[in-house]
Amino acid sequence: IDAVDKYYREDHADVRETDSMAETLRLMQQAVAMFTWLKVIPTLDAQHGTAGRGKHLGENETGMTALQEFKDEENIRNLAYEAVDALVELLDREKFDFWINGIKKKAINRLLIQNKETFDEYYNIGSHRLFLVLIPMIREVQDGQIIPVITRSRYNKLIEGDTVLMEKLLEYVRRPLALLTIKKAVERLPVEVLPNGIVQVQQSTTVRDKLRAEKEARQSVANSLEQDAAAYLDVLQDIIRELDAQSETVDYYIPGVTVQSRGITF
């Protein structure tokens, strides 16, 4: 790490400022280093003795509490996530071929929410990294709960950029899509991966109590998101009914006067 830091900060400072590929590599290395350090931390103080594997402190040493250890690891994890966020933001901005033509980007092109900034308008995640994690869930929600409401035909028109339909519909499609996506994320992803504050759990309890509290908190947040999304889906369905009514063919035929003579209708 010291060698990499020296390379970018001293030996090649001029390159670092102008070469976006070099900056991309630096951010990748920073994230890898941080995540590697997280893997190493639990083994640093562990030693084997006659009583088995455990922590052995010196005579004048004082170990950290479990809460202090958690906060320390959380800080390193956040630094690693920040490096990944900066990396993804740089890749998007520079539009490298290997990134634009990659599997992730091609998958994004078929989504009704295609970037972190748009997602933030409906639910603030504040993370390019998390948006990439959410891609399969966005696709799952729009295929299972959005497209059946708006129809496949309208979905294709939205993806193709039909400006008239986008003005009428896109705002009402994206809000329930974002909320239902976050609901799935809350149910499936580790709490550490989610934006701060979505699922709040007291850390100073026992492991068993923490797991139970986390499960209850997840369920409470998921239920709240589902209720909000259901209200927006109702609005979307009303709009679709209006669009369907407007597209129905109007029958302008006016029947003529009926004349009856001796029981025969003309």
Secondary structure, 3 states (H helix, E strand, C coil): CHHHHHHHHHHCHHHHHHCHHHHHHHHHHHHHHHHHHHHHHHHHCEEEECCEEEECCCCCCCCCCHHHHHHHHHHHHHHHHHHHHHHHHHHHHHCCHHHHCCHHHHHHCCCCCCCHHHHHCCCCCCCHHHHHHHHHHHHHHHHHHHHHHHCHHHHHHHHHCCHHHHHHHHHHHHHHHHHHHHHHHHHHCCHHHCCCCCCCCCCCCCHHHHHHHHHHHHHHHHHHHHHHHHHHHHHHHHHHHHHHHHHCCCCCCCCCCCCEECCEEC
